Structures are given as structure tokens and as C-alpha cells.
Amino acid sequence: MATITYRTTDDKKIKLAQLAEEKDISVNKVLDELVTTAITERDAFLRFSARAKRGNPVEALAILSSKASN
């Protein structure tokens, strides 16, 4: 397991601790969940972008049009 040092303002540290307390988890777990969400969103964006580059806009619009008229 890796260790990362994260520097932040005192205000953010307090709010992060409050969030962790509200969720009844550690500050480390809160940060881990936030990082997991960010990485997942990035991965989804990259997959979508790759598929969009391979796609055919005319065909996609035709499919959308046919579904809209149903």
C-alpha cells in the first residue's frame, strides 16, 4: 500500500474531519472514496471519448431520430 502526503488549509482539514465523523469513517477512508470516484469518472470519460472517436455521428443521429419518433 502506498502513502501520499496531502497538504491543505486548516479550514479544509476541519471540514474533512467533520465529514468523516458524519459518515462514521476515517479521514483516510473519506479521501480514498473521493479519489476512487475521481478515477472512476476519468476512466468512464476516457472510454466514452475513445468510443466517440470510433463512432459515426450520422448513424448515431439516425438511431436517435428513429427512437424519438416511436
Predicted model as a PDB file, atoms N, CA, C, CB and O in Angstrom, pLDDT in the B-factor column:
MODEL        1                                                                  
ATOM      1  N   MET A   1       0.849  -1.172   0.000  1.00 88.00           N  
ATOM      2  CA  MET A   1       0.000   0.000   0.000  1.00 88.00           C  
ATOM      3  C   MET A   1       0.897   1.238   0.000  1.00 88.00           C  
ATOM      4  CB  MET A   1      -0.967  -0.004   1.225  1.00 88.00           C  
ATOM      5  O   MET A   1       1.917   1.274   0.689  1.00 88.00           O  
ATOM      6  N   ALA A   2       0.516   2.235  -0.764  1.00 92.00           N  
ATOM      7  CA  ALA A   2       1.309   3.455  -0.899  1.00 92.00           C  
ATOM      8  C   ALA A   2       0.837   4.516   0.095  1.00 92.00           C  
ATOM      9  CB  ALA A   2       1.224   3.998  -2.340  1.00 92.00           C  
ATOM     10  O   ALA A   2      -0.293   4.481   0.584  1.00 92.00           O  
ATOM     11  N   THR A   3       1.721   5.443   0.372  1.00 93.00           N  
ATOM     12  CA  THR A   3       1.407   6.567   1.249  1.00 93.00           C  
ATOM     13  C   THR A   3       1.561   7.853   0.463  1.00 93.00           C  
ATOM     14  CB  THR A   3       2.317   6.576   2.507  1.00 93.00           C  
ATOM     15  O   THR A   3       2.543   8.035  -0.256  1.00 93.00           O  
ATOM     16  N   ILE A   4       0.579   8.758   0.602  1.00 93.00           N  
ATOM     17  CA  ILE A   4       0.621  10.058  -0.052  1.00 93.00           C  
ATOM     18  C   ILE A   4       0.466  11.130   1.019  1.00 93.00           C  
ATOM     19  CB  ILE A   4      -0.490  10.184  -1.145  1.00 93.00           C  
ATOM     20  O   ILE A   4      -0.388  11.017   1.898  1.00 93.00           O  
ATOM     21  N   THR A   5       1.282  12.157   0.944  1.00 94.00           N  
ATOM     22  CA  THR A   5       1.130  13.295   1.841  1.00 94.00           C  
ATOM     23  C   THR A   5       0.270  14.326   1.141  1.00 94.00           C  
ATOM     24  CB  THR A   5       2.512  13.896   2.251  1.00 94.00           C  
ATOM     25  O   THR A   5       0.546  14.711   0.005  1.00 94.00           O  
ATOM     26  N   TYR A   6      -0.769  14.769   1.821  1.00 93.00           N  
ATOM     27  CA  TYR A   6      -1.710  15.730   1.263  1.00 93.00           C  
ATOM     28  C   TYR A   6      -1.699  16.976   2.126  1.00 93.00           C  
ATOM     29  CB  TYR A   6      -3.140  15.132   1.169  1.00 93.00           C  
ATOM     30  O   TYR A   6      -1.980  16.909   3.323  1.00 93.00           O  
ATOM     31  N   ARG A   7      -1.376  18.107   1.530  1.00 96.00           N  
ATOM     32  CA  ARG A   7      -1.365  19.369   2.263  1.00 96.00           C  
ATOM     33  C   ARG A   7      -2.606  20.159   1.902  1.00 96.00           C  
ATOM     34  CB  ARG A   7      -0.085  20.186   1.956  1.00 96.00           C  
ATOM     35  O   ARG A   7      -2.998  20.234   0.738  1.00 96.00           O  
ATOM     36  N   THR A   8      -3.226  20.754   2.932  1.00 97.00           N  
ATOM     37  CA  THR A   8      -4.440  21.521   2.714  1.00 97.00           C  
ATOM     38  C   THR A   8      -4.539  22.626   3.753  1.00 97.00           C  
ATOM     39  CB  THR A   8      -5.680  20.611   2.765  1.00 97.00           C  
ATOM     40  O   THR A   8      -3.696  22.727   4.645  1.00 97.00           O  
ATOM     41  N   THR A   9      -5.554  23.441   3.639  1.00 98.00           N  
ATOM     42  CA  THR A   9      -5.755  24.517   4.610  1.00 98.00           C  
ATOM     43  C   THR A   9      -6.348  23.940   5.900  1.00 98.00           C  
ATOM     44  CB  THR A   9      -6.686  25.625   4.024  1.00 98.00           C  
ATOM     45  O   THR A   9      -6.911  22.845   5.905  1.00 98.00           O  
ATOM     46  N   ASP A  10      -6.213  24.684   6.969  1.00 98.00           N  
ATOM     47  CA  ASP A  10      -6.787  24.252   8.243  1.00 98.00           C  
ATOM     48  C   ASP A  10      -8.302  24.114   8.137  1.00 98.00           C  
ATOM     49  CB  ASP A  10      -6.425  25.243   9.359  1.00 98.00           C  
ATOM     50  O   ASP A  10      -8.888  23.183   8.690  1.00 98.00           O  
ATOM     51  N   ASP A  11      -8.928  25.040   7.427  1.00 98.00           N  
ATOM     52  CA  ASP A  11     -10.377  25.007   7.272  1.00 98.00           C  
ATOM     53  C   ASP A  11     -10.827  23.724   6.562  1.00 98.00           C  
ATOM     54  CB  ASP A  11     -10.856  26.241   6.494  1.00 98.00           C  
ATOM     55  O   ASP A  11     -11.788  23.082   6.983  1.00 98.00           O  
ATOM     56  N   LYS A  12     -10.134  23.361   5.496  1.00 97.00           N  
ATOM     57  CA  LYS A  12     -10.490  22.137   4.777  1.00 97.00           C  
ATOM     58  C   LYS A  12     -10.258  20.904   5.651  1.00 97.00           C  
ATOM     59  CB  LYS A  12      -9.677  22.024   3.474  1.00 97.00           C  
ATOM     60  O   LYS A  12     -11.034  19.949   5.607  1.00 97.00           O  
ATOM     61  N   LYS A  13      -9.207  20.931   6.429  1.00 97.00           N  
ATOM     62  CA  LYS A  13      -8.916  19.798   7.324  1.00 97.00           C  
ATOM     63  C   LYS A  13     -10.049  19.614   8.326  1.00 97.00           C  
ATOM     64  CB  LYS A  13      -7.573  20.014   8.069  1.00 97.00           C  
ATOM     65  O   LYS A  13     -10.471  18.488   8.592  1.00 97.00           O  
ATOM     66  N   ILE A  14     -10.537  20.712   8.877  1.00 98.00           N  
ATOM     67  CA  ILE A  14     -11.640  20.643   9.837  1.00 98.00           C  
ATOM     68  C   ILE A  14     -12.896  20.103   9.165  1.00 98.00           C  
ATOM     69  CB  ILE A  14     -11.918  22.030  10.450  1.00 98.00           C  
ATOM     70  O   ILE A  14     -13.576  19.234   9.711  1.00 98.00           O  
ATOM     71  N   LYS A  15     -13.199  20.619   7.981  1.00 98.00           N  
ATOM     72  CA  LYS A  15     -14.397  20.162   7.267  1.00 98.00           C  
ATOM     73  C   LYS A  15     -14.280  18.697   6.855  1.00 98.00           C  
ATOM     74  CB  LYS A  15     -14.640  21.032   6.030  1.00 98.00           C  
ATOM     75  O   LYS A  15     -15.267  17.961   6.885  1.00 98.00           O  
ATOM     76  N   LEU A  16     -13.101  18.282   6.479  1.00 97.00           N  
ATOM     77  CA  LEU A  16     -12.865  16.888   6.118  1.00 97.00           C  
ATOM     78  C   LEU A  16     -13.072  15.990   7.337  1.00 97.00           C  
ATOM     79  CB  LEU A  16     -11.441  16.707   5.546  1.00 97.00           C  
ATOM     80  O   LEU A  16     -13.671  14.920   7.227  1.00 97.00           O  
ATOM     81  N   ALA A  17     -12.584  16.416   8.478  1.00 98.00           N  
ATOM     82  CA  ALA A  17     -12.778  15.647   9.711  1.00 98.00           C  
ATOM     83  C   ALA A  17     -14.257  15.578  10.077  1.00 98.00           C  
ATOM     84  CB  ALA A  17     -11.973  16.269  10.869  1.00 98.00           C  
ATOM     85  O   ALA A  17     -14.734  14.537  10.529  1.00 98.00           O  
ATOM     86  N   GLN A  18     -14.983  16.670   9.888  1.00 98.00           N  
ATOM     87  CA  GLN A  18     -16.424  16.667  10.160  1.00 98.00           C  
ATOM     88  C   GLN A  18     -17.149  15.700   9.236  1.00 98.00           C  
ATOM     89  CB  GLN A  18     -17.006  18.079  10.004  1.00 98.00           C  
ATOM     90  O   GLN A  18     -18.028  14.955   9.670  1.00 98.00           O  
ATOM     91  N   LEU A  19     -16.780  15.714   7.962  1.00 98.00           N  
ATOM     92  CA  LEU A  19     -17.386  14.797   7.000  1.00 98.00           C  
ATOM     93  C   LEU A  19     -17.128  13.349   7.403  1.00 98.00           C  
ATOM     94  CB  LEU A  19     -16.842  15.062   5.587  1.00 98.00           C  
ATOM     95  O   LEU A  19     -18.037  12.520   7.373  1.00 98.00           O  
ATOM     96  N   ALA A  20     -15.900  13.052   7.775  1.00 98.00           N  
ATOM     97  CA  ALA A  20     -15.557  11.695   8.197  1.00 98.00           C  
ATOM     98  C   ALA A  20     -16.362  11.285   9.425  1.00 98.00           C  
ATOM     99  CB  ALA A  20     -14.056  11.590   8.492  1.00 98.00           C  
ATOM    100  O   ALA A  20     -16.836  10.152   9.517  1.00 98.00           O  
ATOM    101  N   GLU A  21     -16.512  12.202  10.358  1.00 98.00           N  
ATOM    102  CA  GLU A  21     -17.286  11.901  11.566  1.00 98.00           C  
ATOM    103  C   GLU A  21     -18.754  11.652  11.224  1.00 98.00           C  
ATOM    104  CB  GLU A  21     -17.166  13.051  12.584  1.00 98.00           C  
ATOM    105  O   GLU A  21     -19.363  10.725  11.756  1.00 98.00           O  
ATOM    106  N   GLU A  22     -19.321  12.465  10.349  1.00 98.00           N  
ATOM    107  CA  GLU A  22     -20.711  12.285   9.934  1.00 98.00           C  
ATOM    108  C   GLU A  22     -20.930  10.925   9.279  1.00 98.00           C  
ATOM    109  CB  GLU A  22     -21.123  13.396   8.974  1.00 98.00           C  
ATOM    110  O   GLU A  22     -21.964  10.287   9.474  1.00 98.00           O  
ATOM    111  N   LYS A  23     -19.936  10.491   8.497  1.00 97.00           N  
ATOM    112  CA  LYS A  23     -20.054   9.212   7.793  1.00 97.00           C  
ATOM    113  C   LYS A  23     -19.582   8.048   8.655  1.00 97.00           C  
ATOM    114  CB  LYS A  23     -19.256   9.248   6.496  1.00 97.00           C  
ATOM    115  O   LYS A  23     -19.687   6.888   8.257  1.00 97.00           O  
ATOM    116  N   ASP A  24     -19.061   8.364   9.838  1.00 98.00           N  
ATOM    117  CA  ASP A  24     -18.539   7.363  10.774  1.00 98.00           C  
ATOM    118  C   ASP A  24     -17.425   6.520  10.144  1.00 98.00           C  
ATOM    119  CB  ASP A  24     -19.671   6.450  11.254  1.00 98.00           C  
ATOM    120  O   ASP A  24     -17.366   5.301  10.308  1.00 98.00           O  
ATOM    121  N   ILE A  25     -16.551   7.216   9.420  1.00 98.00           N  
ATOM    122  CA  ILE A  25     -15.375   6.576   8.839  1.00 98.00           C  
ATOM    123  C   ILE A  25     -14.163   7.476   9.066  1.00 98.00           C  
ATOM    124  CB  ILE A  25     -15.584   6.292   7.317  1.00 98.00           C  
ATOM    125  O   ILE A  25     -14.303   8.618   9.505  1.00 98.00           O  
ATOM    126  N   SER A  26     -12.996   6.965   8.770  1.00 97.00           N  
ATOM    127  CA  SER A  26     -11.777   7.750   8.967  1.00 97.00           C  
ATOM    128  C   SER A  26     -11.598   8.788   7.861  1.00 97.00           C  
ATOM    129  CB  SER A  26     -10.557   6.829   9.020  1.00 97.00           C  
ATOM    130  O   SER A  26     -12.181   8.681   6.783  1.00 97.00           O  
ATOM    131  N   VAL A  27     -10.784   9.784   8.156  1.00 96.00           N  
ATOM    132  CA  VAL A  27     -10.446  10.789   7.147  1.00 96.00           C  
ATOM    133  C   VAL A  27      -9.780  10.097   5.963  1.00 96.00           C  
ATOM    134  CB  VAL A  27      -9.515  11.894   7.739  1.00 96.00           C  
ATOM    135  O   VAL A  27     -10.044  10.444   4.812  1.00 96.00           O  
ATOM    136  N   ASN A  28      -8.931   9.135   6.238  1.00 96.00           N  
ATOM    137  CA  ASN A  28      -8.264   8.391   5.167  1.00 96.00           C  
ATOM    138  C   ASN A  28      -9.286   7.722   4.253  1.00 96.00           C  
ATOM    139  CB  ASN A  28      -7.311   7.336   5.756  1.00 96.00           C  
ATOM    140  O   ASN A  28      -9.135   7.748   3.031  1.00 96.00           O  
ATOM    141  N   LYS A  29     -10.328   7.122   4.837  1.00 97.00           N  
ATOM    142  CA  LYS A  29     -11.360   6.444   4.045  1.00 97.00           C  
ATOM    143  C   LYS A  29     -12.145   7.451   3.205  1.00 97.00           C  
ATOM    144  CB  LYS A  29     -12.317   5.658   4.964  1.00 97.00           C  
ATOM    145  O   LYS A  29     -12.486   7.164   2.058  1.00 97.00           O  
ATOM    146  N   VAL A  30     -12.436   8.633   3.769  1.00 97.00           N  
ATOM    147  CA  VAL A  30     -13.128   9.669   3.002  1.00 97.00           C  
ATOM    148  C   VAL A  30     -12.292  10.043   1.782  1.00 97.00           C  
ATOM    149  CB  VAL A  30     -13.404  10.920   3.881  1.00 97.00           C  
ATOM    150  O   VAL A  30     -12.807  10.098   0.665  1.00 97.00           O  
ATOM    151  N   LEU A  31     -11.013  10.298   1.994  1.00 97.00           N  
ATOM    152  CA  LEU A  31     -10.133  10.664   0.876  1.00 97.00           C  
ATOM    153  C   LEU A  31     -10.046   9.537  -0.141  1.00 97.00           C  
ATOM    154  CB  LEU A  31      -8.729  11.017   1.388  1.00 97.00           C  
ATOM    155  O   LEU A  31     -10.047   9.786  -1.347  1.00 97.00           O  
ATOM    156  N   ASP A  32      -9.972   8.297   0.337  1.00 97.00           N  
ATOM    157  CA  ASP A  32      -9.896   7.157  -0.566  1.00 97.00           C  
ATOM    158  C   ASP A  32     -11.168   7.064  -1.422  1.00 97.00           C  
ATOM    159  CB  ASP A  32      -9.685   5.854   0.232  1.00 97.00           C  
ATOM    160  O   ASP A  32     -11.083   6.781  -2.617  1.00 97.00           O  
ATOM    161  N   GLU A  33     -12.338   7.297  -0.827  1.00 97.00           N  
ATOM    162  CA  GLU A  33     -13.590   7.276  -1.578  1.00 97.00           C  
ATOM    163  C   GLU A  33     -13.627   8.389  -2.622  1.00 97.00           C  
ATOM    164  CB  GLU A  33     -14.782   7.408  -0.629  1.00 97.00           C  
ATOM    165  O   GLU A  33     -14.070   8.167  -3.748  1.00 97.00           O  
ATOM    166  N   LEU A  34     -13.163   9.588  -2.254  1.00 97.00           N  
ATOM    167  CA  LEU A  34     -13.146  10.701  -3.196  1.00 97.00           C  
ATOM    168  C   LEU A  34     -12.205  10.427  -4.371  1.00 97.00           C  
ATOM    169  CB  LEU A  34     -12.732  11.986  -2.483  1.00 97.00           C  
ATOM    170  O   LEU A  34     -12.535  10.721  -5.520  1.00 97.00           O  
ATOM    171  N   VAL A  35     -11.048   9.869  -4.079  1.00 97.00           N  
ATOM    172  CA  VAL A  35     -10.089   9.551  -5.136  1.00 97.00           C  
ATOM    173  C   VAL A  35     -10.651   8.457  -6.039  1.00 97.00           C  
ATOM    174  CB  VAL A  35      -8.735   9.112  -4.534  1.00 97.00           C  
ATOM    175  O   VAL A  35     -10.507   8.528  -7.260  1.00 97.00           O  
ATOM    176  N   THR A  36     -11.286   7.453  -5.453  1.00 98.00           N  
ATOM    177  CA  THR A  36     -11.894   6.382  -6.238  1.00 98.00           C  
ATOM    178  C   THR A  36     -12.950   6.936  -7.187  1.00 98.00           C  
ATOM    179  CB  THR A  36     -12.514   5.327  -5.314  1.00 98.00           C  
ATOM    180  O   THR A  36     -13.015   6.534  -8.349  1.00 98.00           O  
ATOM    181  N   THR A  37     -13.778   7.858  -6.697  1.00 98.00           N  
ATOM    182  CA  THR A  37     -14.799   8.478  -7.535  1.00 98.00           C  
ATOM    183  C   THR A  37     -14.165   9.249  -8.690  1.00 98.00           C  
ATOM    184  CB  THR A  37     -15.680   9.410  -6.699  1.00 98.00           C  
ATOM    185  O   THR A  37     -14.608   9.136  -9.833  1.00 98.00           O  
ATOM    186  N   ALA A  38     -13.136  10.026  -8.394  1.00 98.00           N  
ATOM    187  CA  ALA A  38     -12.472  10.815  -9.435  1.00 98.00           C  
ATOM    188  C   ALA A  38     -11.848   9.913 -10.494  1.00 98.00           C  
ATOM    189  CB  ALA A  38     -11.399  11.720  -8.817  1.00 98.00           C  
ATOM    190  O   ALA A  38     -11.959  10.194 -11.687  1.00 98.00           O  
ATOM    191  N   ILE A  39     -11.201   8.847 -10.076  1.00 98.00           N  
ATOM    192  CA  ILE A  39     -10.564   7.929 -11.019  1.00 98.00           C  
ATOM    193  C   ILE A  39     -11.614   7.221 -11.865  1.00 98.00           C  
ATOM    194  CB  ILE A  39      -9.697   6.899 -10.274  1.00 98.00           C  
ATOM    195  O   ILE A  39     -11.427   7.056 -13.071  1.00 98.00           O  
ATOM    196  N   THR A  40     -12.715   6.801 -11.249  1.00 98.00           N  
ATOM    197  CA  THR A  40     -13.790   6.124 -11.972  1.00 98.00           C  
ATOM    198  C   THR A  40     -14.401   7.045 -13.020  1.00 98.00           C  
ATOM    199  CB  THR A  40     -14.870   5.642 -10.999  1.00 98.00           C  
ATOM    200  O   THR A  40     -14.655   6.629 -14.150  1.00 98.00           O  
ATOM    201  N   GLU A  41     -14.637   8.311 -12.633  1.00 97.00           N  
ATOM    202  CA  GLU A  41     -15.189   9.271 -13.594  1.00 97.00           C  
ATOM    203  C   GLU A  41     -14.227   9.506 -14.755  1.00 97.00           C  
ATOM    204  CB  GLU A  41     -15.505  10.601 -12.899  1.00 97.00           C  
ATOM    205  O   GLU A  41     -14.654   9.601 -15.906  1.00 97.00           O  
ATOM    206  N   ARG A  42     -12.942   9.600 -14.461  1.00 97.00           N  
ATOM    207  CA  ARG A  42     -11.939   9.802 -15.521  1.00 97.00           C  
ATOM    208  C   ARG A  42     -11.916   8.599 -16.462  1.00 97.00           C  
ATOM    209  CB  ARG A  42     -10.527  10.031 -14.909  1.00 97.00           C  
ATOM    210  O   ARG A  42     -11.902   8.758 -17.682  1.00 97.00           O  
ATOM    211  N   ASP A  43     -11.913   7.397 -15.888  1.00 97.00           N  
ATOM    212  CA  ASP A  43     -11.899   6.188 -16.715  1.00 97.00           C  
ATOM    213  C   ASP A  43     -13.123   6.124 -17.625  1.00 97.00           C  
ATOM    214  CB  ASP A  43     -11.840   4.938 -15.830  1.00 97.00           C  
ATOM    215  O   ASP A  43     -13.009   5.772 -18.799  1.00 97.00           O  
ATOM    216  N   ALA A  44     -14.295   6.463 -17.084  1.00 96.00           N  
ATOM    217  CA  ALA A  44     -15.521   6.460 -17.895  1.00 96.00           C  
ATOM    218  C   ALA A  44     -15.417   7.489 -19.015  1.00 96.00           C  
ATOM    219  CB  ALA A  44     -16.764   6.751 -17.015  1.00 96.00           C  
ATOM    220  O   ALA A  44     -15.802   7.209 -20.150  1.00 96.00           O  
ATOM    221  N   PHE A  45     -14.905   8.663 -18.711  1.00 96.00           N  
ATOM    222  CA  PHE A  45     -14.736   9.702 -19.726  1.00 96.00           C  
ATOM    223  C   PHE A  45     -13.792   9.237 -20.824  1.00 96.00           C  
ATOM    224  CB  PHE A  45     -14.211  10.994 -19.093  1.00 96.00           C  
ATOM    225  O   PHE A  45     -14.066   9.443 -22.006  1.00 96.00           O  
ATOM    226  N   LEU A  46     -12.689   8.615 -20.444  1.00 96.00           N  
ATOM    227  CA  LEU A  46     -11.725   8.141 -21.445  1.00 96.00           C  
ATOM    228  C   LEU A  46     -12.328   7.055 -22.326  1.00 96.00           C  
ATOM    229  CB  LEU A  46     -10.461   7.613 -20.760  1.00 96.00           C  
ATOM    230  O   LEU A  46     -12.109   7.043 -23.538  1.00 96.00           O  
ATOM    231  N   ARG A  47     -13.099   6.126 -21.712  1.00 95.00           N  
ATOM    232  CA  ARG A  47     -13.760   5.082 -22.514  1.00 95.00           C  
ATOM    233  C   ARG A  47     -14.778   5.694 -23.464  1.00 95.00           C  
ATOM    234  CB  ARG A  47     -14.449   4.048 -21.600  1.00 95.00           C  
ATOM    235  O   ARG A  47     -14.854   5.315 -24.633  1.00 95.00           O  
ATOM    236  N   PHE A  48     -15.564   6.646 -22.954  1.00 91.00           N  
ATOM    237  CA  PHE A  48     -16.564   7.303 -23.794  1.00 91.00           C  
ATOM    238  C   PHE A  48     -15.894   8.049 -24.947  1.00 91.00           C  
ATOM    239  CB  PHE A  48     -17.418   8.272 -22.956  1.00 91.00           C  
ATOM    240  O   PHE A  48     -16.346   7.974 -26.090  1.00 91.00           O  
ATOM    241  N   SER A  49     -14.816   8.769 -24.640  1.00 93.00           N  
ATOM    242  CA  SER A  49     -14.107   9.525 -25.676  1.00 93.00           C  
ATOM    243  C   SER A  49     -13.553   8.602 -26.757  1.00 93.00           C  
ATOM    244  CB  SER A  49     -12.972  10.341 -25.055  1.00 93.00           C  
ATOM    245  O   SER A  49     -13.634   8.909 -27.947  1.00 93.00           O  
ATOM    246  N   ALA A  50     -12.993   7.479 -26.339  1.00 93.00           N  
ATOM    247  CA  ALA A  50     -12.445   6.524 -27.308  1.00 93.00           C  
ATOM    248  C   ALA A  50     -13.556   5.966 -28.200  1.00 93.00           C  
ATOM    249  CB  ALA A  50     -11.714   5.371 -26.580  1.00 93.00           C  
ATOM    250  O   ALA A  50     -13.372   5.829 -29.409  1.00 93.00           O  
ATOM    251  N   ARG A  51     -14.704   5.645 -27.606  1.00 89.00           N  
ATOM    252  CA  ARG A  51     -15.821   5.127 -28.401  1.00 89.00           C  
ATOM    253  C   ARG A  51     -16.372   6.199 -29.330  1.00 89.00           C  
ATOM    254  CB  ARG A  51     -16.936   4.602 -27.485  1.00 89.00           C  
ATOM    255  O   ARG A  51     -16.749   5.909 -30.465  1.00 89.00           O  
ATOM    256  N   ALA A  52     -16.417   7.435 -28.849  1.00 87.00           N  
ATOM    257  CA  ALA A  52     -16.941   8.528 -29.673  1.00 87.00           C  
ATOM    258  C   ALA A  52     -16.068   8.748 -30.905  1.00 87.00           C  
ATOM    259  CB  ALA A  52     -17.031   9.826 -28.852  1.00 87.00           C  
ATOM    260  O   ALA A  52     -16.580   9.061 -31.980  1.00 87.00           O  
ATOM    261  N   LYS A  53     -14.769   8.589 -30.759  1.00 90.00           N  
ATOM    262  CA  LYS A  53     -13.858   8.768 -31.901  1.00 90.00           C  
ATOM    263  C   LYS A  53     -14.077   7.699 -32.965  1.00 90.00           C  
ATOM    264  CB  LYS A  53     -12.401   8.736 -31.429  1.00 90.00           C  
ATOM    265  O   LYS A  53     -13.872   7.942 -34.155  1.00 90.00           O  
ATOM    266  N   ARG A  54     -14.495   6.513 -32.525  1.00 90.00           N  
ATOM    267  CA  ARG A  54     -14.732   5.421 -33.478  1.00 90.00           C  
ATOM    268  C   ARG A  54     -16.132   5.471 -34.065  1.00 90.00           C  
ATOM    269  CB  ARG A  54     -14.511   4.076 -32.803  1.00 90.00           C  
ATOM    270  O   ARG A  54     -16.413   4.799 -35.058  1.00 90.00           O  
ATOM    271  N   GLY A  55     -17.007   6.255 -33.466  1.00 87.00           N  
ATOM    272  CA  GLY A  55     -18.408   6.272 -33.857  1.00 87.00           C  
ATOM    273  C   GLY A  55     -18.673   7.029 -35.143  1.00 87.00           C  
ATOM    274  O   GLY A  55     -17.810   7.725 -35.678  1.00 87.00           O  
ATOM    275  N   ASN A  56     -19.889   6.870 -35.617  1.00 89.00           N  
ATOM    276  CA  ASN A  56     -20.353   7.530 -36.830  1.00 89.00           C  
ATOM    277  C   ASN A  56     -21.480   8.482 -36.433  1.00 89.00           C  
ATOM    278  CB  ASN A  56     -20.832   6.486 -37.910  1.00 89.00           C  
ATOM    279  O   ASN A  56     -22.580   8.029 -36.119  1.00 89.00           O  
ATOM    280  N   PRO A  57     -21.228   9.794 -36.442  1.00 87.00           N  
ATOM    281  CA  PRO A  57     -22.240  10.755 -35.984  1.00 87.00           C  
ATOM    282  C   PRO A  57     -23.541  10.692 -36.781  1.00 87.00           C  
ATOM    283  CB  PRO A  57     -21.683  12.153 -36.060  1.00 87.00           C  
ATOM    284  O   PRO A  57     -24.620  10.820 -36.201  1.00 87.00           O  
ATOM    285  N   VAL A  58     -23.463  10.499 -38.080  1.00 90.00           N  
ATOM    286  CA  VAL A  58     -24.669  10.438 -38.911  1.00 90.00           C  
ATOM    287  C   VAL A  58     -25.519   9.230 -38.502  1.00 90.00           C  
ATOM    288  CB  VAL A  58     -24.295  10.357 -40.422  1.00 90.00           C  
ATOM    289  O   VAL A  58     -26.735   9.344 -38.348  1.00 90.00           O  
ATOM    290  N   GLU A  59     -24.882   8.098 -38.331  1.00 89.00           N  
ATOM    291  CA  GLU A  59     -25.605   6.885 -37.928  1.00 89.00           C  
ATOM    292  C   GLU A  59     -26.192   7.048 -36.522  1.00 89.00           C  
ATOM    293  CB  GLU A  59     -24.667   5.655 -37.975  1.00 89.00           C  
ATOM    294  O   GLU A  59     -27.317   6.620 -36.263  1.00 89.00           O  
ATOM    295  N   ALA A  60     -25.436   7.661 -35.628  1.00 85.00           N  
ATOM    296  CA  ALA A  60     -25.922   7.876 -34.257  1.00 85.00           C  
ATOM    297  C   ALA A  60     -27.152   8.763 -34.250  1.00 85.00           C  
ATOM    298  CB  ALA A  60     -24.825   8.498 -33.384  1.00 85.00           C  
ATOM    299  O   ALA A  60     -28.121   8.477 -33.546  1.00 85.00           O  
ATOM    300  N   LEU A  61     -27.123   9.834 -35.026  1.00 88.00           N  
ATOM    301  CA  LEU A  61     -28.285  10.726 -35.096  1.00 88.00           C  
ATOM    302  C   LEU A  61     -29.495  10.027 -35.704  1.00 88.00           C  
ATOM    303  CB  LEU A  61     -27.945  11.974 -35.909  1.00 88.00           C  
ATOM    304  O   LEU A  61     -30.629  10.269 -35.291  1.00 88.00           O  
ATOM    305  N   ALA A  62     -29.257   9.172 -36.672  1.00 90.00           N  
ATOM    306  CA  ALA A  62     -30.352   8.415 -37.287  1.00 90.00           C  
ATOM    307  C   ALA A  62     -30.996   7.490 -36.261  1.00 90.00           C  
ATOM    308  CB  ALA A  62     -29.841   7.598 -38.496  1.00 90.00           C  
ATOM    309  O   ALA A  62     -32.219   7.360 -36.214  1.00 90.00           O  
ATOM    310  N   ILE A  63     -30.177   6.858 -35.451  1.00 89.00           N  
ATOM    311  CA  ILE A  63     -30.710   5.964 -34.408  1.00 89.00           C  
ATOM    312  C   ILE A  63     -31.528   6.772 -33.396  1.00 89.00           C  
ATOM    313  CB  ILE A  63     -29.552   5.202 -33.685  1.00 89.00           C  
ATOM    314  O   ILE A  63     -32.627   6.370 -33.014  1.00 89.00           O  
ATOM    315  N   LEU A  64     -30.987   7.905 -32.970  1.00 88.00           N  
ATOM    316  CA  LEU A  64     -31.721   8.752 -32.026  1.00 88.00           C  
ATOM    317  C   LEU A  64     -33.037   9.225 -32.614  1.00 88.00           C  
ATOM    318  CB  LEU A  64     -30.876   9.952 -31.619  1.00 88.00           C  
ATOM    319  O   LEU A  64     -34.059   9.229 -31.928  1.00 88.00           O  
ATOM    320  N   SER A  65     -33.019   9.622 -33.878  1.00 90.00           N  
ATOM    321  CA  SER A  65     -34.239  10.088 -34.542  1.00 90.00           C  
ATOM    322  C   SER A  65     -35.275   8.990 -34.611  1.00 90.00           C  
ATOM    323  CB  SER A  65     -33.928  10.595 -35.944  1.00 90.00           C  
ATOM    324  O   SER A  65     -36.459   9.239 -34.382  1.00 90.00           O  
ATOM    325  N   SER A  66     -34.851   7.782 -34.922  1.00 90.00           N  
ATOM    326  CA  SER A  66     -35.796   6.679 -35.036  1.00 90.00           C  
ATOM    327  C   SER A  66     -36.399   6.340 -33.681  1.00 90.00           C  
ATOM    328  CB  SER A  66     -35.113   5.448 -35.633  1.00 90.00           C  
ATOM    329  O   SER A  66     -37.563   5.942 -33.615  1.00 90.00           O  
ATOM    330  N   LYS A  67     -35.657   6.482 -32.619  1.00 85.00           N  
ATOM    331  CA  LYS A  67     -36.164   6.196 -31.272  1.00 85.00           C  
ATOM    332  C   LYS A  67     -37.086   7.317 -30.799  1.00 85.00           C  
ATOM    333  CB  LYS A  67     -34.995   6.011 -30.277  1.00 85.00           C  
ATOM    334  O   LYS A  67     -38.041   7.061 -30.067  1.00 85.00           O  
ATOM    335  N   ALA A  68     -36.815   8.540 -31.203  1.00 82.00           N  
ATOM    336  CA  ALA A  68     -37.622   9.682 -30.786  1.00 82.00           C  
ATOM    337  C   ALA A  68     -39.005   9.648 -31.427  1.00 82.00           C  
ATOM    338  CB  ALA A  68     -36.913  10.986 -31.140  1.00 82.00           C  
ATOM    339  O   ALA A  68     -39.974  10.139 -30.848  1.00 82.00           O  
ATOM    340  N   SER A  69     -39.094   9.080 -32.597  1.00 72.00           N  
ATOM    341  CA  SER A  69     -40.373   9.058 -33.298  1.00 72.00           C  
ATOM    342  C   SER A  69     -41.274   7.910 -32.836  1.00 72.00           C  
ATOM    343  CB  SER A  69     -40.137   8.954 -34.790  1.00 72.00           C  
ATOM    344  O   SER A  69     -42.440   7.847 -33.225  1.00 72.00           O  
ATOM    345  N   ASN A  70     -40.753   7.017 -32.023  1.00 62.00           N  
ATOM    346  CA  ASN A  70     -41.550   5.880 -31.508  1.00 62.00           C  
ATOM    347  C   ASN A  70     -42.454   6.289 -30.403  1.00 62.00           C  
ATOM    348  CB  ASN A  70     -40.659   4.772 -31.024  1.00 62.00           C  
ATOM    349  O   ASN A  70     -43.186   5.458 -29.865  1.00 62.00           O  
TER     350      ASN A  70                                                      
ENDMDL                                                                          
END                                                                             
